[in-house]
Amino acid sequence: MRNRLLGVAVIILGCTFALGQAQYKVIYDFGTNQSAGPPTAGLVLDAKGNLYGTTAAQEACPPDCGTVFELTPLPNGSWVESVIYSFCSQPNCADGASPNGQLTFDAAGNLYGSTSRGPNVFELTPLPEGGWIYSVIYSFTDGGTAPGPGLIFDHAGNLYGSASGGLYRGGMVFELTPSEGDWTRTVLYNFCSQPNCSDGKAPLPLAFDPKGNIYGMTEFGGAKNLGTVFEMWLQNGVWTEQVIRSCGSSGMRGIYPTGGLIVDLHGDLFGATESGGSYEDGVAFELASTGSGFSEYSYSFDGADGISPDGGLVQVKSSFFGVAGGAAYELVRQGTGAREIVLYAFPNCTNGCGPLGPLVASGNHLYGVAGEGGTYNLGVVFEITP
């Protein structure tokens, strides 16, 4: 029998949780060095254990138009921060500004992301002698279209993402294909192509299943305009989109999805919504593949254990971790189901508040960012040891 991590949540409905004994510490205060902050999204990790992220543009842009930063661990347990790129460094901000989401690595160690001003998809290439080379690999020149947060690679090295705009102004899924140093964009699907945007509107970050199908969520649209979970598959060279759950109907308890999905080796989907559930404070959910469809299991937040999950989940072995309002949490297996453990409840803003997901795991530690609080009230990077 497969592990049903969230199955028991249908019974407990978010009313049973425990306070964990996790250790929390701030490893970096934004405003300390060059990256003014605040951070825009969760972090990514390289093979050496360095952390990477982005900071938002400020009102004084230019020159403060956002950065890409790196945090490097030192032997004494401290971390050193360095800015590897500052946006709007080129005339007329041709390099873009306002980085808008989590970064991603390719197999060669190059770093990719997107900016909402430009708008561009960019690449940062590390140099053997140190430093990085920044290049714009694609500019969205069709007005009103901007790449969304979160990019993913397929096994062939093609880049996929979601964007606003599109043919029907409901957003789109796109592919960038490299060829002889250039990248070519192909629009795979335009949302709101169905009446009343029943196929979804405003797509969020994407995920692949083991077969190469694409899964994702939309923030709006669907049967009740409360968001969707969708699937896309390639057949005879054409991508087809299908809504597998409309939020607020068809058994889907959560509404207004947030972040991306996790797809496990069985084809089960895991994600979160900002609202809905038994207490209207959001849910973490599983859509378990039955071979012919999906069965839903969900955990309802009630405010005391977090509110309005942000940025989706990260899986570590048999547990799922995330952030929700004033808490970082773990959903852990208990028998055939799960219970929630609050790892850290942000009690005030001294050590950060307003955590942004997703978290990233390395060894026995979880790393994340808070968008507010800290010494300079510009947010922090934190470490949690469950």
Wavefront OBJ file of the C-alpha trace (Angstrom):
o trace
v 0.000 0.000 0.000
v 1.398 3.383 -0.995
v 2.242 6.016 1.579
v -0.756 8.304 2.012
v 0.984 11.238 3.658
v -2.041 13.481 3.758
v -4.787 10.888 3.924
v -5.642 11.241 7.598
v -6.100 14.983 7.132
v -9.583 14.379 5.770
v -10.474 13.192 9.258
v -8.468 15.580 11.441
v -9.211 18.614 9.246
v -6.204 20.530 10.473
v -7.205 20.577 14.131
v -4.392 18.351 15.403
v -0.837 19.611 15.349
v 2.257 19.590 17.528
v 4.966 22.113 18.294
v 8.293 20.679 17.213
v 11.718 21.019 18.811
v 13.302 22.446 15.684
v 16.225 24.860 15.909
v 15.834 28.157 14.060
v 18.539 30.685 13.321
v 19.003 33.672 11.048
v 22.004 33.164 8.752
v 21.712 36.461 6.862
v 20.018 39.844 7.370
v 19.107 41.686 4.188
v 20.457 45.206 4.276
v 23.749 44.047 5.788
v 25.629 44.083 2.511
v 24.989 44.919 -1.135
v 21.710 43.007 -1.671
v 19.308 45.516 -0.215
v 16.343 43.162 -0.093
v 13.701 42.149 0.460
v 13.868 38.666 -1.065
v 11.355 37.740 -3.748
v 11.039 33.945 -3.421
v 12.573 30.781 -2.021
v 16.198 29.749 -2.519
v 18.016 27.205 -4.678
v 21.023 25.116 -3.697
v 24.070 24.141 -5.744
v 26.134 20.950 -5.448
v 28.612 22.638 -3.067
v 25.957 23.730 -0.584
v 25.807 27.401 -1.626
v 22.425 29.128 -1.615
v 21.140 31.454 -4.329
v 18.191 33.809 -4.487
v 16.868 37.142 -5.719
v 15.938 40.456 -4.149
v 13.232 42.837 -5.265
v 13.583 46.150 -7.051
v 13.203 49.256 -4.877
v 11.383 52.522 -5.521
v 14.748 54.026 -6.464
v 15.108 51.887 -9.601
v 17.486 52.551 -11.155
v 19.880 51.945 -9.525
v 18.248 49.561 -7.020
v 16.517 47.223 -9.481
v 17.001 43.866 -7.790
v 19.873 41.432 -7.471
v 20.886 37.793 -7.689
v 22.840 36.841 -4.568
v 24.866 33.898 -3.302
v 25.331 32.754 0.294
v 28.426 30.635 0.967
v 28.846 28.613 4.187
v 32.102 29.043 6.108
v 33.829 26.422 8.298
v 32.896 28.335 11.474
v 29.185 27.941 10.702
v 28.618 31.514 9.483
v 27.638 32.525 5.962
v 29.024 35.177 3.637
v 26.848 36.931 1.078
v 27.898 38.200 -2.331
v 25.899 39.843 -5.106
v 26.583 38.043 -8.367
v 24.438 40.343 -10.490
v 22.679 43.695 -10.095
v 19.870 44.352 -12.567
v 19.553 47.431 -14.753
v 23.342 47.447 -15.141
v 23.017 47.947 -18.887
v 21.818 51.049 -20.777
v 18.033 51.470 -20.728
v 17.833 48.436 -18.445
v 18.196 46.109 -21.434
v 19.199 43.359 -19.007
v 15.854 43.602 -17.223
v 14.800 44.508 -13.708
v 12.644 43.135 -10.895
v 13.567 39.416 -10.747
v 10.333 37.636 -9.989
v 10.827 34.168 -8.637
v 12.903 31.180 -7.666
v 16.002 30.455 -9.741
v 16.863 27.120 -11.354
v 20.091 25.334 -12.349
v 20.797 23.367 -15.487
v 22.948 20.216 -15.507
v 26.102 22.253 -16.236
v 25.674 24.540 -13.228
v 24.331 27.580 -15.091
v 21.685 29.590 -13.280
v 18.416 30.725 -14.881
v 15.643 33.078 -13.895
v 13.261 35.738 -15.164
v 12.500 39.411 -14.731
v 9.119 41.097 -14.837
v 10.663 44.257 -16.284
v 12.192 43.749 -19.660
v 10.671 41.235 -19.501
v 13.404 38.646 -19.918
v 14.598 35.133 -19.235
v 18.259 35.249 -18.237
v 21.245 32.953 -17.742
v 24.184 33.353 -15.340
v 27.247 31.299 -16.312
v 29.972 30.692 -13.709
v 33.568 31.385 -14.740
v 36.421 29.008 -13.785
v 38.378 31.874 -12.242
v 35.360 33.112 -10.305
v 32.537 35.470 -11.120
v 29.565 35.086 -13.437
v 28.591 36.175 -16.943
v 25.036 37.450 -17.346
v 23.115 37.118 -20.605
v 19.517 37.564 -21.691
v 18.505 34.411 -23.540
v 15.003 35.544 -24.466
v 13.067 38.816 -24.346
v 9.282 38.829 -24.364
v 8.550 41.466 -26.964
v 4.810 40.806 -27.334
v 3.370 43.520 -25.084
v 1.637 42.451 -21.894
v 3.420 39.111 -21.698
v 5.919 38.506 -18.906
v 7.469 35.236 -17.693
v 6.208 34.036 -14.336
v 8.216 32.694 -11.413
v 9.842 29.288 -11.678
v 11.425 27.666 -14.736
v 12.021 23.934 -15.305
v 14.194 21.866 -17.657
v 13.336 18.683 -19.509
v 15.908 15.917 -20.094
v 16.843 17.390 -23.473
v 17.825 20.766 -21.986
v 14.734 22.675 -23.099
v 13.363 25.266 -20.698
v 9.671 25.514 -19.767
v 7.731 28.144 -17.898
v 4.485 30.030 -17.516
v 3.770 33.632 -18.400
v 1.102 36.274 -18.203
v -0.594 37.632 -21.289
v -1.015 35.198 -24.117
v -3.535 35.027 -26.919
v -6.565 35.322 -24.597
v -4.841 37.324 -21.815
v -5.196 34.421 -19.390
v -1.542 33.398 -19.391
v 0.334 30.703 -21.238
v 2.792 27.809 -21.018
v 5.912 28.210 -23.143
v 9.028 26.284 -24.143
v 12.462 27.751 -24.898
v 14.617 25.569 -27.155
v 18.382 26.218 -27.502
v 20.022 26.105 -30.922
v 23.485 27.387 -31.808
v 23.544 29.933 -29.003
v 20.014 31.242 -29.521
v 16.767 30.266 -27.836
v 13.462 29.918 -29.669
v 10.125 30.276 -27.893
v 7.144 28.064 -28.624
v 3.770 28.701 -26.985
v 2.412 25.326 -25.864
v -0.937 26.495 -24.505
v -2.942 29.719 -24.111
v -5.235 29.820 -21.074
v -8.766 31.239 -21.200
v -9.241 29.559 -24.576
v -12.436 28.043 -23.119
v -15.579 30.030 -22.172
v -15.301 31.845 -18.820
v -11.674 30.664 -18.511
v -12.889 27.227 -17.453
v -9.467 25.890 -18.510
v -7.740 28.140 -15.944
v -6.257 31.626 -15.719
v -2.893 32.918 -14.411
v -0.685 29.798 -14.421
v 1.788 29.111 -11.616
v 5.152 27.208 -11.758
v 5.161 23.888 -13.627
v 6.348 20.347 -12.903
v 7.061 17.237 -14.985
v 5.908 13.726 -14.145
v 8.179 10.724 -14.913
v 6.524 10.343 -18.341
v 7.232 13.913 -19.418
v 3.695 15.228 -18.923
v 3.381 18.730 -17.495
v 1.362 19.497 -14.366
v 0.578 22.860 -12.843
v -2.001 25.067 -11.209
v -3.693 28.328 -12.087
v -4.516 30.973 -9.522
v -7.885 31.750 -11.078
v -10.272 30.332 -13.639
v -11.955 26.956 -13.553
v -15.586 26.187 -12.857
v -15.866 28.811 -10.080
v -12.948 31.118 -10.952
v -11.128 29.879 -7.828
v -8.214 28.203 -9.570
v -7.412 24.851 -11.157
v -5.015 21.926 -11.211
v -4.211 20.956 -14.793
v -2.310 18.428 -16.859
v -0.694 18.788 -20.298
v 0.512 15.978 -22.534
v 2.219 15.804 -25.921
v 0.645 13.731 -28.673
v 1.576 13.858 -32.362
v 3.554 17.034 -31.780
v 0.668 18.915 -30.140
v 0.247 19.724 -26.440
v -3.226 19.232 -24.966
v -4.392 20.797 -21.678
v -6.984 19.294 -19.351
v -8.267 20.520 -15.993
v -8.147 17.657 -13.503
v -9.550 19.672 -10.573
v -11.429 22.956 -10.362
v -10.887 24.543 -6.971
v -14.035 24.930 -4.906
v -15.763 22.159 -6.851
v -15.236 18.570 -8.044
v -14.150 17.587 -4.530
v -11.306 20.159 -4.371
v -11.450 21.722 -0.903
v -8.774 24.404 -1.298
v -9.100 27.562 -3.377
v -6.580 29.963 -4.936
v -3.544 27.710 -5.448
v -0.074 28.920 -4.502
v 3.374 27.888 -5.726
v 4.089 24.814 -7.774
v 3.189 21.140 -7.553
v 5.352 18.200 -6.534
v 4.907 15.091 -8.702
v 6.244 11.857 -7.197
v 7.341 8.691 -8.990
v 3.814 7.268 -8.743
v 2.279 10.275 -10.457
v 0.735 11.606 -7.227
v 0.478 15.396 -6.975
v 1.139 17.510 -3.871
v 0.459 21.211 -3.475
v -1.150 23.959 -1.426
v -3.814 26.645 -1.677
v -3.951 30.038 0.011
v -7.549 29.733 1.140
v -10.398 27.258 1.479
v -10.546 24.143 3.609
v -12.474 23.654 6.846
v -11.367 26.972 8.352
v -10.835 29.021 5.154
v -7.151 29.346 6.084
v -5.786 27.232 3.243
v -4.924 23.589 2.676
v -2.081 21.277 1.781
v -3.351 18.564 -0.518
v -2.520 15.348 -2.304
v -4.127 14.227 -5.525
v -3.415 10.509 -5.596
v -3.297 8.902 -9.010
v -5.737 6.022 -9.390
v -4.703 5.154 -12.925
v -7.934 6.526 -14.334
v -8.094 9.764 -12.303
v -7.182 11.252 -8.933
v -8.430 10.959 -5.356
v -7.999 13.980 -3.093
v -6.667 14.077 0.464
v -6.190 17.409 2.232
v -5.049 19.062 5.444
v -6.857 22.227 6.546
v -4.935 24.968 8.331
v -6.808 26.669 11.152
v -4.724 29.764 11.854
v -3.042 28.419 14.979
v -0.879 26.117 12.855
v -0.343 28.588 10.012
v -2.495 30.509 7.600
v -2.468 30.906 3.822
v 0.377 28.589 2.728
v 2.920 30.216 0.430
v 5.046 28.782 -2.343
v 4.170 25.098 -2.299
v 5.868 22.140 -0.597
v 9.250 20.409 -0.550
v 9.519 16.643 0.007
v 12.247 15.071 2.147
v 11.902 11.289 2.364
v 8.394 10.687 3.726
v 7.759 14.230 5.010
v 6.589 17.422 3.373
v 7.716 20.872 4.487
v 6.366 24.325 3.800
v 5.544 27.754 5.182
v 2.133 29.157 5.998
v 1.645 32.668 7.303
v 3.441 32.787 10.634
v 4.776 29.239 10.666
v 7.158 26.787 9.064
v 5.608 23.335 9.194
v 6.144 19.644 8.530
v 3.552 17.096 7.488
v 4.820 13.734 8.692
v 3.516 10.209 8.274
v 1.559 8.776 11.185
v 0.299 5.272 10.512
v -1.473 5.482 7.185
v -1.910 9.250 7.391
v -0.134 12.380 8.579
v -0.051 15.011 11.261
v 1.343 18.517 11.213
v 4.310 19.663 13.273
v 4.888 23.390 13.588
v 8.663 23.662 13.306
v 8.832 27.374 13.979
v 6.115 29.909 14.700
v 7.506 33.333 13.843
v 6.670 35.060 17.174
v 7.687 38.564 16.097
v 9.658 40.227 13.346
v 12.980 40.432 15.196
v 14.170 37.226 13.528
v 12.110 37.651 10.393
v 8.435 37.356 9.542
v 6.317 36.766 6.479
v 8.116 33.609 5.282
v 8.128 32.948 1.540
v 8.128 29.490 0.032
v 9.239 27.103 -1.010
v 11.848 25.875 1.445
v 14.955 24.058 0.221
v 16.505 21.043 1.967
v 20.199 20.252 2.418
v 21.324 17.421 4.682
v 19.536 17.848 8.012
v 18.677 21.478 7.387
v 15.927 23.483 5.734
v 16.605 26.937 4.337
v 14.167 29.685 3.541
v 13.578 33.415 3.408
v 11.299 35.802 5.243
v 10.215 38.880 3.327
v 10.000 41.171 6.357
v 11.634 41.778 9.715
v 15.190 41.227 10.795
v 17.693 43.867 11.845
v 16.899 46.207 8.949
v 13.278 45.134 8.382
v 14.215 43.944 4.902
v 13.845 40.238 5.568
v 16.215 37.415 6.446
v 17.546 34.065 5.296
v 16.958 31.398 7.916
v 17.978 27.843 8.697
v 15.751 25.300 10.439
v 17.050 22.031 11.813
v 14.044 19.765 12.503
l 1 2 3 4 5 6 7 8 9 10 11 12 13 14 15 16 17 18 19 20 21 22 23 24 25 26 27 28 29 30 31 32 33 34 35 36 37 38 39 40 41 42 43 44 45 46 47 48 49 50 51 52 53 54 55 56 57 58 59 60 61 62 63 64 65 66 67 68 69 70 71 72 73 74 75 76 77 78 79 80 81 82 83 84 85 86 87 88 89 90 91 92 93 94 95 96 97 98 99 100 101 102 103 104 105 106 107 108 109 110 111 112 113 114 115 116 117 118 119 120 121 122 123 124 125 126 127 128 129 130 131 132 133 134 135 136 137 138 139 140 141 142 143 144 145 146 147 148 149 150 151 152 153 154 155 156 157 158 159 160 161 162 163 164 165 166 167 168 169 170 171 172 173 174 175 176 177 178 179 180 181 182 183 184 185 186 187 188 189 190 191 192 193 194 195 196 197 198 199 200 201 202 203 204 205 206 207 208 209 210 211 212 213 214 215 216 217 218 219 220 221 222 223 224 225 226 227 228 229 230 231 232 233 234 235 236 237 238 239 240 241 242 243 244 245 246 247 248 249 250 251 252 253 254 255 256 257 258 259 260 261 262 263 264 265 266 267 268 269 270 271 272 273 274 275 276 277 278 279 280 281 282 283 284 285 286 287 288 289 290 291 292 293 294 295 296 297 298 299 300 301 302 303 304 305 306 307 308 309 310 311 312 313 314 315 316 317 318 319 320 321 322 323 324 325 326 327 328 329 330 331 332 333 334 335 336 337 338 339 340 341 342 343 344 345 346 347 348 349 350 351 352 353 354 355 356 357 358 359 360 361 362 363 364 365 366 367 368 369 370 371 372 373 374 375 376 377 378 379 380 381 382 383 384 385 386
